[in-house]
Amino acid sequence: MSRFARWARAEWGPLYTAVRGPLVARRLRSVPMTLAAVCLTAVIQLVQNQSWGYRPVQNLGAVRAEDPLWSALLRTPLSLFVPALDLPVWGALAQILLVFGIAEICLGRWRTLAVAYGATLAGTLYARLGVWLGPDSPLGLPASDARVVDTGPSAAVVGLAVYVGWRYGAYVTAGAVVLAMVVEVLLKANLAGKEHLAAIAAVLVACAVGQWRSTARRDSSGSGRPPSQSWRARRGRDQRRSWR
């Protein structure tokens, strides 16, 4: 086995194993939420490109930093599925199908939605903070960005990609996603790129908290009794009989 093959197996092996089983057994039935998200995004794209549909989509799912906070929070769930008008919708649909699909199989439906919503919300709140800080701050944004519509599904896709990569040990892949978003901001410092970084920051905080809780749980479960007693407690009756 070549060095690259060994690296690929270590990087993507656990993720591949987790995804392959459900897909082979149930095929598209294993990702119902992802298929619904793809269909919803396609329908919204079709509607917002009609003369009669643009305004309703904007009123229900377009989030801007200048909007009242309560209005933005009500629109944020639907904003996950409102693609950008100036970009090809096929790219957004492919990203949702791939990243949401993998996440739904690996994390479950509700955790996938929670991570996606948290990443999108982090970008939305950052835009408000950035406009408030102003362009003179390293984290600030120009006042004109308050009228720019938030990223749509891309922040959720980026956040899920990083989170799944962390959960399944694909650290190089997760790092590559982060690096790509940093390069995007360096090349084109627009609101979307900075919201992507805010989404990644929120996901990394969630990963760090999860790792800390997991470590604390392991430490507390292993420190309750002396080693000899904990070893005996793990041995069942059948184990004790097996060596007699």
Helices and strands as residue ranges (DSSP letters): H 3-26, G 27-30, H 32-48, H 54-61, H 69-79, H 89-95, I 96-100, H 101-107, H 109-133, G 143-147, H 153-167, H 171-187, H 191-222, H 227-234, H 237-242
